[in-house]
């Protein structure tokens, strides 16, 4: 929706849709609801809270149902199984009707108290306002991995405006959400897609606290998968690297061949040590190196091919087991 066509009432008090993916968040859900309610009451905002239960194995769904009995603005999408955090966000965006949509995690590491500042930026004409973590209460190893990933993604991606240290926590204008709904990717990377759609964007810095309760659902394996999805979804550099590495290996092989030839002509050069069988080391090392590189390159190609194959099957992104308070489009 063009800002010039928005009514003054909408700009002053937009309706807000909260999209919150949840996986085993029975302890966090009631506290999150209370803090969102407090903030929305303070700014007198009309809102809906769309909780997407991503196949939780604890009491998350029953806790959400209790919250809905108390407040019908709490709306629930329950998946038939765990389909993943990013897919849960996509599902929530599909059913969000607010003038603005706020995506945040349920563990309260994304503070609801930042919402008024985000709304002010939105009123200033920005379509996407994302949270930028200036500090985070994580292990040094996780912090290091996050920093490396974001900077690597920025370096190799054609999108040069991907924000550093910004997660999924954001406020998006309704128009941006309409564009986001068009994506049918099997492995979506929300932070990249949000940048890809364009529009005027800015960040809001905040201190990211530790989880309120429970353990992070993103262990290093899941984080690696998410990072891998981001890198492969927004760059073909890995494929191009195979060409450059192949050229380098070819040049090294030619150089080494010249070196060996020179040693055969000039007898006073010693290629092999006395305790090494001549003619054995060079072929074994060379073959091992080339085989290792071939497997790496085949793995990279396999990843791209598997994504094409998975997408071509045209399976639904998710299956909903139950919907409460959700309006079908």
N, C-alpha and C positions, 0 to 999 in steps of 0.2 A: 504494500500500500504506500503510495507517495505521501510524503509528509505534508505537502501542501493541501492534500485532500483529506487529511485527518482532521477530525473535529477537535476543538480545544479541549473538550471533555476527555477524549481518549488520550491526548497528549498529557494532560494533567493527571489523570487517574486511569492508566491502562489496566485492562484485565490481565492477570498473570497466570500462566500455566507452568507448574513445576513438573518436570520430568525427572523421576528419580529411580534408577535401576537398583534393585535390591537382591542380594543373595546372602541368605543367613544373617539377617540384620534385625533379629527380634529385639535385641537390647537397644539398638540405636533408633529404630523407627519411631517410638513414642516421643523420645527427646527431640528428634528432628522435627516432628510435627509441631511440638510445643514452641520451638524456636521460630519456625516459619510462621506460625499463627501469631506469635508476639510481634514479629516484624511487620506482618501484613496489617495487623490491627493498628500499629503505630502510624503507618503511612496510609491507613484507610483504603487498602487495595482489595479489589475483588479478585479472588484467586480460585484455582483448582489444583489439587495435588494428585498427579498421576503416578502411582507407584507401580513399577513393573517388577513383579516377583519372578526372578530368573531361575525357577526350579529349585527354590530353597528346600533344604532338608530339615530345617528347624521349624519354629513356630512363627516365622515371619508372616505367612499368609493369614493365620488366625489373628495375629496382633493387628494387622492391617484391617481386617474385617471388624474388629472391635472399634478401631478408630473411625471407620466409616459409619458404624451405627451411631456414634457420637456426633460425627460431622460428615454429612453427605458430600461435602466438597472433596473428601478423600475418595479417589477413584482407583480401581485396581485392575491391572492386567496380569493374569497369572499364566506363565508359560507351561506347556506340557512337560518340559524338561529344561535343563540348563542349555541355553543357546549362546550365552556370552554377554558380557557387559555392553559392548558396542551395539550388538543387535538389539538389546533391551532399550537402549536410547533411541534407536531407529523406530522401534514399535511405539514408544511413548510419543515421539514427535508426530506420528501418524494421527493420533487421537487428541492432540493438543489444540484447543480452540482460542487460546488467549491472544491478546494483541501483542504480547511478548511471551517468549518461552524461556524459562531458566532451567538449564541442565545442571544437576549437581549430584554428588555421591551421597549415600545415606549415612556414611560413617562420621559425619560432621567435621571432616577435614576441610570441607568447603563451607565457610561460615555464612549462614543466612543473613547475618548482620551487614554483609557487603551489598545487599540488594539495593538499598536506597542510593548508594553511590553509582551503581550500575544504571539505575533508572535515570539518574541525572545525565549521565553520558548519552543514554538513548534519547532523551529529550533534546540533547544538543546535536542530534542528527546522525549518531552512529547506529549502524544496523546490527553490529556484533560487538559485544563487550565481553572479553574473556578475562579470567583471573590469572594473574602472573605471580608465581610463587617466588617471593624474594628470599624466603627462608622456609625450610621444611624440616620437621622433626622425623627424620629417617636415619638409617644407618649411613655411615660415610660411603659404603660401597654402593648403596642405592642412589645416593646423591650423585656420586661420580658417574654411574651408568646413565642416569637421566641427563646429566650435562653433556656427556659424549653423544648420546642418541640425538638430542635436539639439534646440536651443532652439526652433526653428520647429516641429518635430514635436511637442514637448511643449506648445507654445502652441495649436496648431490641432487636436490630436487629442483625442478624448473620453477617452482613457486618460491620466490625469494622473500616473501613477506610472511612466511610461517613464523609465528611468535616463539621466541625462546622461553622455555620453562613455563609454558601455559598448558594446562590439562583440559579436561572436558568441561570443567566448570565455566559456564558462560551464560550470558543473556543474548537471545537472538530475536530480532524483529520478526513479525509474522511473515513478511515477504521472504526472508531468508529461510524460514522453516518450510514454506511452500516449495522452495527450490530443493531443500534437503530431502523432502519426501519423494522426489523423483529418482533418487539413487536406488538401484536394485543390487548393489554389490554384495557378493557372498561374504566377503570379509571387510566390512567398512572400517575405516579409520577416521573417526569423527573429527579429530583435530585438523587433519589434512583436508577433509571434505569441506569443513567450515571455512577454511582459507580459500579453497578452490572456487567456491561460489562467488567470491569477490565481495562487493559492497564495502561501505566505509566501516573500518574496524579499529578498535583500540583496546588497550589493556588496563586493568586495575590491579595494582600490586597488593599482596596480602601475605601475612604469615600463615603458613599451612601447619596447623597443629597435628598432634598424633591422633590416632583413632580414639573415639569415645569408649568403645568396648570391642571385644573380639579381636580376631586376627585379620590382617590384610588378606584379601582374596587373590591379590596379585603377588604370587611368589615369583622367583626369578625366571622360572620356565614360562609362566604366563606373560611376564613383562617382556621376555625375549620374543615370544610369539607376536605380541602387540607391536613391538619395535620392528620386527621383521615384516609384518603386514604393512606398517607405515612406510618403510623403506622401499618395498617392492611395489606398493600401490602408487607411489608418486615419483618413481625414478626407474629408468632403464639402464642406469649406469652399470649395474652388475653385469648385464649382457654385453655392454660395450667394453667392459674391462677384460672380458675374455679375448677380445681381438688384440688389445694392447699387450696383455701378458703373453699371448701367443707370439707376437712380434718380438718382444723382448727375449723370450726363450730361444727363438730362431736366431737372433743376433748373437746371443751368448753361445749357442751351439756352434755357429760359424767361427766365432772368435776362438773358442776352445779347440776346434778342429785345426785352425791355423797354428795354434800353440803346440798341439801334439805333432803336427807335421814338422814344425821347426825343431822340436826336440829330437825327432828321428834323424834329421839332417845334421844337427849340431850335437855330437855325441857327448860333449862335456856337460850338457843339461841333463839333470836327473829327474825324470817324471815320477818314478815310483821309489818308495823306501825299500830298503833291502829285505825287510820282513814282510812285505806285501807282494803277493803273486802278481806279476805284470799282466795287464789286460783284464783284471777282475774288478777293481774298484770303480773305474770310470763308467763302465756299462751299468753296473748295479745301481750306483748313485743316480745316474742319469735316468734310468728306467723308473726307479722309485719316485723320483721327483716328477717326472712326466705323468706317471700313473696317478699320483696324488692330485696333481693339477687337473687331470682329466675328470677325476671323480668330483672335485669341487665344482668344475664347470658344468658337469652333467647334473649335479645337484641344483645349481642355480637355474639351469634350463628346465629341470623337472619341476621346480617351484612355480615358474611361470606357466608351464604347460598344465600343471595340476589345477591352477587357478582358472585357466581357460576352460578346462574340462568340468570343473565344479560349477562354474557359472553357466556352462552350456546345458547342464541338466535341468536348469530352470526350476529347481526346487524352491518352495517358499522359504523366506529368510527365517521364519519362526512359526510355531504352532501354538495357538492360544488355547489353554484348557478352560479358563473362566474369565469373564469380564464383569465387573461390578461398577455401575454408574457411567460406563463408557458409551458414548454415542457413536454408532457406526456412520461412516461417511458414505 
